[in-house]
Amino acid sequence: MAPAAGLAGLAILLLLIALRMPIGLALGVVGIGGTWALLGWDTLVFALGSAPVEAMSNFTLSVLPLFIFMGILAVKAGFAESLYKAAYAFVGHRRGGLAIASIVACGGFGAVSGSSLATVAAMGKLAVPEMLRYGYSRPLAAGSVATAGTVAILIPPSLPMIIYALLTEVSIGKLFAAGILPGILAVLLYSLTTVVWMWARPQDGPAGERIAWIDRLRALGGVWGVVSIFLLVLGGIFGGLFSPTEGASVGAAGALLLGILSGKIGWRAFVDAVSETVVLTAAILFVVIGVSLFSFFVTGAHFPQFLSETVGNLELSKYLVLAIVVLLLIVLGCFLDVIAIVFVTTPVLFPIMRDLGFHPVWYGIVTMMVVEFGAVTPPIGMNIFVLAKQLPQVSAAQAFKGIAPYLVADTLRLLLIVAFPVIVLWLPGVFFQ
């Protein structure tokens, strides 16, 4: 009876989300209704009084608004432009070089923004018109930026990683360390994909202008701010100098200072950044409250234990279960935002994957990689939607066509990480003994 109620609750949750109910409200409605139906009124009153308070009292949440603020300030301070100019100066004169420059810049900007959509919005506005001006094909211009934007949630800091850590009680520092090598691997594979594309269709990516070495060095000097913030924040966290929350404070203060010194952040931009941070943080915290009520219900229904026992009784290979979970996350990614997927699926799937013997940090990175597949795949593809909305000269169909070769690179990266977990787990082992 109880597991069936849990399954029914999950089905109702997905239905409400499909009907466009806000994710936090949908989680709360199912959590409240399910707890009342399964456990009674008295238990529901207890859950309403305790679960949200306990969830909001989690100290891990304090890092969220600070990293959000840091990412918004990074956009307003023009870090994306500096990174793109530096990457363009070194590879822009080669065929496909502007696309490779965009990929590298997306990886660098993701290190301070923590958001796939913010990265795509900033780089799309900057890089895609430049590629089109040089005669690049629209699929290559849009596809390279839309796909490379997904690296933002792997290279720390990353908001979805923080949420995963909150839900699973996995160390944020370990997750941040684990995402670095897969993020770098993504940039390398996307760049290699562009090189192969140029070998097959050289007309799609004409060479840009060659930049003199003195100008290359000047452009490289423009990224010192981004690099210094990245090294200061992560170096401090990995070195044990400060906690993730303190690191986020240092990063936000550094981004604000650099923005003020460059003249790109004034009083109005500062107020806008604070306002955007408050709105986004409030939206995430509302979902946290919904998750706390939903988790109370599924725990009371013994649903995670039921799934774990069912999977164990089927005696399936753990890698077959992983493949099924990956396919499920990809499908959900086609319809839901990354943060929503992490909130909805982690409380249900994490116990199963842990019981199968998958390392919690490794599974977290695999989750981050897979849910971002959906950000660039039909029918919705949020990254594609953001690009098409910003750039009327590029259609969604052209952008979807352009991401196909890069999805091959994503698949190869996933297979490498499954075959060689050390790619994910080596750095956490180095920094966190």
C-alpha positions as CSV (number, residue, x, y, z in Angstrom):
1,M,0.0,0.0,0.0
2,A,2.6,2.5,1.1
3,P,5.0,2.0,-1.9
4,A,2.0,2.2,-4.3
5,A,1.1,5.5,-2.7
6,G,4.7,6.7,-3.3
7,L,4.5,5.7,-6.9
8,A,1.1,7.4,-7.3
9,G,2.5,10.6,-5.7
10,L,5.5,10.7,-8.1
11,A,3.1,10.2,-11.1
12,I,0.9,13.1,-9.8
13,L,4.0,15.3,-9.3
14,L,5.1,14.8,-12.9
15,L,1.6,15.5,-14.1
16,L,1.4,18.7,-12.2
17,I,4.8,19.8,-13.5
18,A,3.7,18.9,-17.0
19,L,0.6,21.2,-16.5
20,R,3.1,24.0,-15.7
21,M,2.5,24.2,-12.0
22,P,5.6,25.8,-10.3
23,I,7.9,23.0,-9.2
24,G,8.0,24.2,-5.6
25,L,4.2,24.3,-5.4
26,A,3.8,20.9,-7.1
27,L,6.2,19.3,-4.6
28,G,4.4,20.9,-1.7
29,V,1.0,19.9,-2.9
30,V,2.0,16.3,-3.4
31,G,3.9,16.2,-0.2
32,I,1.0,17.6,1.9
33,G,-1.7,15.5,0.1
34,G,0.3,12.3,0.2
35,T,1.3,12.7,3.9
36,W,-2.3,13.4,4.9
37,A,-3.7,10.5,2.9
38,L,-1.1,8.0,4.0
39,L,-0.1,9.0,7.5
40,G,-3.0,11.1,8.8
41,W,-3.8,14.6,9.9
42,D,-1.6,14.6,13.1
43,T,1.5,13.5,11.1
44,L,0.7,16.2,8.5
45,V,0.6,18.9,11.1
46,F,3.9,17.6,12.5
47,A,5.4,17.6,9.0
48,L,4.2,21.2,8.2
49,G,5.7,22.4,11.5
50,S,9.1,20.6,11.3
51,A,10.1,19.7,7.8
52,P,10.3,23.2,6.2
53,V,12.0,24.6,9.3
54,E,14.6,21.8,9.4
55,A,15.3,22.2,5.6
56,M,15.7,26.0,5.8
57,S,18.0,25.7,8.8
58,N,20.5,23.8,6.8
59,F,23.7,25.8,6.9
60,T,24.6,24.6,3.3
61,L,21.8,26.9,2.0
62,S,23.8,30.0,3.0
63,V,26.2,29.4,0.1
64,L,23.4,29.7,-2.5
65,P,22.7,33.5,-2.5
66,L,26.4,34.3,-2.4
67,F,27.3,32.2,-5.4
68,I,24.2,33.4,-7.3
69,F,25.3,37.0,-6.5
70,M,28.8,36.2,-7.7
71,G,27.6,34.8,-11.0
72,I,25.3,37.8,-11.7
73,L,28.1,40.2,-10.9
74,A,30.4,38.3,-13.3
75,V,27.9,38.8,-16.1
76,K,27.5,42.5,-15.3
77,A,31.3,43.0,-15.0
78,G,31.9,41.8,-18.5
79,F,34.0,38.8,-17.7
80,A,32.5,36.9,-20.7
81,E,33.8,39.5,-23.1
82,S,37.3,39.4,-21.7
83,L,37.5,35.6,-21.9
84,Y,36.2,35.6,-25.4
85,K,38.7,38.2,-26.6
86,A,41.6,36.3,-25.0
87,A,40.5,32.9,-26.6
88,Y,39.8,34.6,-29.9
89,A,43.3,36.2,-30.0
90,F,45.0,32.8,-29.8
91,V,42.8,30.6,-32.0
92,G,40.5,32.9,-34.0
93,H,42.8,32.9,-37.1
94,R,42.3,29.1,-37.6
95,R,39.3,27.5,-39.4
96,G,36.6,27.0,-36.7
97,G,38.7,29.1,-34.4
98,L,35.9,31.4,-33.4
99,A,33.8,28.4,-32.4
100,I,36.7,26.9,-30.4
101,A,37.3,30.4,-28.7
102,S,33.6,30.4,-27.8
103,I,33.9,26.9,-26.2
104,V,37.0,27.8,-24.2
105,A,35.4,31.1,-23.1
106,C,32.2,29.3,-22.0
107,G,34.3,27.0,-19.9
108,G,36.1,29.9,-18.3
109,F,33.0,31.9,-17.7
110,G,31.2,28.9,-16.2
111,A,34.0,29.0,-13.5
112,V,32.5,32.2,-12.2
113,S,28.9,32.1,-13.2
114,G,27.8,28.6,-12.1
115,S,24.8,28.8,-14.5
116,S,24.4,27.2,-17.9
117,L,21.7,29.6,-19.0
118,A,23.7,32.7,-17.8
119,T,26.7,31.4,-19.7
120,V,24.8,30.8,-22.9
121,A,23.0,34.2,-22.6
122,A,26.3,36.1,-22.1
123,M,28.4,34.2,-24.7
124,G,25.6,33.9,-27.3
125,K,25.1,37.7,-27.4
126,L,28.9,38.1,-27.8
127,A,30.2,35.2,-29.9
128,V,27.4,34.1,-32.2
129,P,27.0,37.5,-34.1
130,E,30.8,37.6,-34.5
131,M,30.9,34.1,-36.0
132,L,28.0,35.0,-38.4
133,R,29.9,38.1,-39.4
134,Y,32.8,36.0,-40.5
135,G,30.6,33.7,-42.5
136,Y,30.2,30.8,-40.1
137,S,27.3,28.4,-40.6
138,R,24.4,29.1,-38.3
139,P,24.3,25.5,-36.9
140,L,28.0,25.7,-36.0
141,A,27.7,29.1,-34.4
142,A,24.7,28.3,-32.3
143,G,25.5,24.7,-31.6
144,S,29.0,25.4,-30.3
145,V,27.8,28.0,-27.8
146,A,24.7,26.2,-26.7
147,T,26.5,23.0,-26.0
148,A,29.6,24.6,-24.4
149,G,27.3,26.5,-22.0
150,T,26.5,23.2,-20.3
151,V,30.1,23.1,-19.0
152,A,29.1,25.8,-16.5
153,I,27.5,23.3,-14.1
154,L,30.5,21.1,-14.0
155,I,33.3,23.6,-13.5
156,P,32.7,25.0,-10.0
157,P,31.1,26.9,-8.5
158,S,27.8,25.3,-9.6
159,L,24.3,25.9,-8.3
160,P,23.0,22.4,-9.2
161,M,26.0,20.8,-7.5
162,I,25.2,22.8,-4.3
163,I,21.6,21.6,-4.4
164,Y,22.8,18.0,-4.9
165,A,25.1,18.4,-1.9
166,L,22.2,19.8,0.1
167,L,19.9,16.8,-0.7
168,T,22.5,14.1,-0.3
169,E,24.8,15.6,2.5
170,V,27.8,15.1,0.2
171,S,30.7,17.5,0.7
172,I,30.4,20.6,-1.5
173,G,34.2,20.9,-1.7
174,K,34.5,17.3,-3.0
175,L,31.8,17.9,-5.6
176,F,33.6,21.1,-6.8
177,A,36.9,19.2,-7.0
178,A,35.3,16.3,-8.8
179,G,33.8,18.6,-11.5
180,I,37.0,20.2,-12.7
181,L,38.5,17.4,-14.8
182,P,35.2,16.4,-16.5
183,G,34.7,20.1,-17.3
184,I,38.1,20.4,-18.8
185,L,37.5,17.1,-20.7
186,A,34.3,18.6,-22.1
187,V,36.0,21.7,-23.4
188,L,38.7,19.5,-25.0
189,L,36.2,17.1,-26.7
190,Y,34.0,20.0,-27.9
191,S,37.1,21.7,-29.4
192,L,38.2,18.4,-31.0
193,T,34.6,18.0,-32.4
194,T,34.9,21.4,-34.0
195,V,38.3,20.4,-35.6
196,V,36.7,17.3,-37.0
197,W,33.7,19.4,-38.3
198,M,36.2,21.7,-40.1
199,W,37.9,18.7,-41.6
200,A,34.5,17.5,-43.0
201,R,33.0,20.9,-43.9
202,P,35.7,23.6,-43.9
203,Q,33.3,26.2,-45.5
204,D,31.3,26.2,-42.2
205,G,34.0,28.0,-40.2
206,P,36.2,30.4,-42.1
207,A,39.4,31.6,-40.5
208,G,39.3,35.0,-38.7
209,E,42.0,37.6,-38.5
210,R,45.4,36.8,-37.2
211,I,46.2,38.8,-34.0
212,A,49.8,40.0,-33.3
213,W,51.5,38.5,-30.3
214,I,51.7,41.7,-28.5
215,D,47.9,42.1,-28.8
216,R,47.4,38.4,-27.7
217,L,49.3,39.1,-24.5
218,R,47.2,42.3,-23.9
219,A,44.1,40.2,-24.4
220,L,45.4,37.5,-22.1
221,G,46.0,40.2,-19.4
222,G,42.3,41.0,-19.5
223,V,41.4,37.6,-17.9
224,W,43.5,38.0,-14.8
225,G,40.4,39.0,-12.8
226,V,38.4,35.9,-13.7
227,V,41.4,33.7,-13.1
228,S,42.3,35.3,-9.8
229,I,38.7,34.9,-8.5
230,F,38.6,31.3,-9.6
231,L,41.9,30.4,-8.0
232,L,41.2,32.4,-4.8
233,V,37.8,30.8,-4.2
234,L,38.6,27.2,-5.1
235,G,42.2,27.4,-3.8
236,G,40.9,28.6,-0.5
237,I,38.2,25.9,-0.3
238,F,40.5,23.1,-1.4
239,G,43.4,24.4,0.8
240,G,41.2,24.5,3.9
241,L,41.6,28.3,4.3
242,F,37.8,28.8,4.3
243,S,34.5,27.0,4.0
244,P,32.5,27.0,0.7
245,T,30.3,29.8,2.2
246,E,33.3,32.0,3.0
247,G,34.7,31.2,-0.4
248,A,31.4,32.4,-2.0
249,S,31.6,35.6,0.0
250,V,35.2,36.2,-1.2
251,G,34.2,35.5,-4.8
252,A,31.2,37.8,-4.7
253,A,33.3,40.6,-3.1
254,G,36.0,40.1,-5.7
255,A,33.6,40.2,-8.6
256,L,32.0,43.3,-7.2
257,L,35.4,45.0,-6.7
258,L,36.6,44.2,-10.2
259,G,33.3,45.4,-11.7
260,I,33.6,48.7,-9.8
261,L,37.2,49.2,-10.8
262,S,36.4,48.5,-14.5
263,G,33.6,51.0,-14.4
264,K,31.0,48.4,-15.5
265,I,29.2,48.1,-12.2
266,G,27.7,51.3,-10.8
267,W,25.0,51.8,-8.2
268,R,22.2,50.9,-10.6
269,A,23.9,47.7,-11.7
270,F,24.6,46.8,-8.1
271,V,21.0,47.3,-7.1
272,D,19.9,45.2,-10.1
273,A,22.3,42.4,-9.1
274,V,21.0,42.4,-5.5
275,S,17.4,42.3,-6.8
276,E,18.1,39.4,-9.2
277,T,19.8,37.5,-6.5
278,V,16.9,37.9,-4.0
279,V,14.4,36.8,-6.6
280,L,16.3,33.7,-7.7
281,T,17.3,32.7,-4.2
282,A,13.7,33.0,-3.0
283,A,12.5,30.9,-5.9
284,I,15.1,28.2,-5.1
285,L,14.2,28.3,-1.3
286,F,10.6,27.9,-2.1
287,V,11.5,24.7,-4.0
288,V,13.5,23.6,-0.9
289,I,10.4,23.9,1.2
290,G,8.4,21.9,-1.3
291,V,11.2,19.2,-1.4
292,S,11.1,18.9,2.4
293,L,7.4,18.1,2.4
294,F,7.7,15.8,-0.6
295,S,10.6,14.0,1.0
296,F,8.7,13.5,4.2
297,F,5.9,11.9,2.2
298,V,8.1,9.5,0.1
299,T,10.1,8.6,3.2
300,G,6.9,7.8,5.1
301,A,5.8,5.7,2.1
302,H,9.1,3.8,2.2
303,F,9.4,4.5,-1.5
304,P,13.2,4.8,-1.8
305,Q,13.6,1.5,0.1
306,F,11.0,-0.2,-2.0
307,L,12.8,0.9,-5.2
308,S,16.1,-0.3,-3.9
309,E,14.7,-3.6,-2.9
310,T,12.9,-4.0,-6.2
311,V,16.1,-3.3,-8.2
312,G,18.0,-5.7,-6.0
313,N,15.5,-8.5,-6.4
314,L,15.6,-8.0,-10.2
315,E,19.4,-8.8,-10.0
316,L,20.1,-6.4,-12.8
317,S,23.7,-5.3,-13.5
318,K,24.4,-2.1,-11.8
319,Y,25.5,-0.6,-15.1
320,L,22.2,-1.6,-16.7
321,V,20.4,0.3,-13.9
322,L,22.8,3.2,-14.4
323,A,21.9,3.2,-18.2
324,I,18.2,3.3,-17.3
325,V,18.7,6.1,-14.9
326,V,20.7,8.0,-17.5
327,L,18.0,7.6,-20.1
328,L,15.4,8.8,-17.5
329,L,17.4,11.9,-16.7
330,I,17.9,12.7,-20.4
331,V,14.1,12.4,-21.0
332,L,13.3,14.6,-18.0
333,G,16.0,17.1,-19.2
334,C,14.1,17.6,-22.4
335,F,11.1,19.1,-20.4
336,L,12.4,20.4,-17.1
337,D,15.0,22.8,-15.8
338,V,18.2,21.3,-14.5
339,I,17.6,22.5,-10.9
340,A,14.1,21.1,-11.0
341,I,15.4,17.7,-12.1
342,V,18.0,17.6,-9.4
343,F,15.3,18.5,-6.8
344,V,12.8,15.9,-8.0
345,T,14.9,12.9,-8.8
346,T,17.8,13.0,-6.3
347,P,15.7,12.0,-3.2
348,V,14.3,9.0,-5.1
349,L,17.3,7.9,-7.2
350,F,20.3,8.6,-4.9
351,P,19.5,5.8,-2.4
352,I,19.3,3.3,-5.2
353,M,22.6,4.3,-6.8
354,R,24.3,4.4,-3.4
355,D,23.0,0.9,-2.5
356,L,24.3,-0.4,-5.9
357,G,27.8,0.7,-4.9
358,F,28.2,3.9,-7.0
359,H,30.3,6.6,-5.3
360,P,28.0,9.5,-4.2
361,V,30.4,12.1,-5.6
362,W,30.8,10.2,-8.9
363,Y,27.1,9.8,-9.3
364,G,26.6,13.5,-8.6
365,I,28.9,14.4,-11.4
366,V,27.2,12.0,-13.8
367,T,23.9,13.5,-12.8
368,M,25.2,17.0,-13.6
369,M,26.5,15.8,-17.0
370,V,23.4,13.9,-18.0
371,V,20.7,16.5,-17.0
372,E,22.5,19.1,-19.2
373,F,22.0,16.9,-22.2
374,G,18.4,17.9,-22.0
375,A,19.3,21.5,-22.0
376,V,20.2,21.3,-25.6
377,T,17.9,18.5,-26.9
378,P,14.4,18.8,-28.4
379,P,11.6,19.5,-27.8
380,I,12.4,22.4,-25.4
381,G,16.2,22.7,-24.9
382,M,16.5,25.6,-22.6
383,N,19.9,26.7,-23.9
384,I,18.5,26.7,-27.5
385,F,15.5,28.7,-26.4
386,V,17.7,31.3,-24.8
387,L,19.9,31.6,-27.9
388,A,16.9,31.8,-30.3
389,K,15.2,34.4,-28.2
390,Q,18.4,36.6,-28.2
391,L,19.3,36.1,-31.8
392,P,16.4,36.2,-34.3
393,Q,18.9,35.5,-37.1
394,V,19.4,32.0,-35.8
395,S,16.4,29.6,-35.7
396,A,15.9,26.9,-33.1
397,A,16.0,24.3,-35.9
398,Q,19.4,25.5,-37.0
399,A,20.7,25.4,-33.4
400,F,19.3,21.9,-32.8
401,K,21.1,20.8,-36.0
402,G,24.3,22.3,-34.7
403,I,24.3,20.5,-31.4
404,A,24.2,17.0,-32.9
405,P,28.0,16.5,-33.3
406,Y,28.7,17.8,-29.8
407,L,26.2,15.3,-28.4
408,V,28.5,12.6,-29.8
409,A,31.3,14.2,-27.8
410,D,29.1,14.2,-24.7
411,T,28.3,10.6,-25.1
412,L,32.0,9.7,-25.4
413,R,32.7,11.8,-22.3
414,L,30.1,9.9,-20.3
415,L,31.4,6.5,-21.5
416,L,35.0,7.6,-20.5
417,I,33.8,8.6,-17.0
418,V,31.9,5.4,-16.5
419,A,34.9,3.3,-17.7
420,F,37.4,5.4,-15.7
421,P,35.8,6.8,-12.5
422,V,39.3,8.1,-11.5
423,I,38.6,11.0,-13.9
424,V,36.0,12.2,-11.4
425,L,37.4,10.9,-8.1
426,W,41.1,11.7,-8.4
427,L,41.0,15.4,-7.4
428,P,38.7,15.0,-4.5
429,G,41.2,12.4,-3.2
430,V,44.0,14.8,-3.6
431,F,42.4,17.8,-1.9
432,F,40.3,15.9,0.7
433,Q,42.1,13.1,2.4
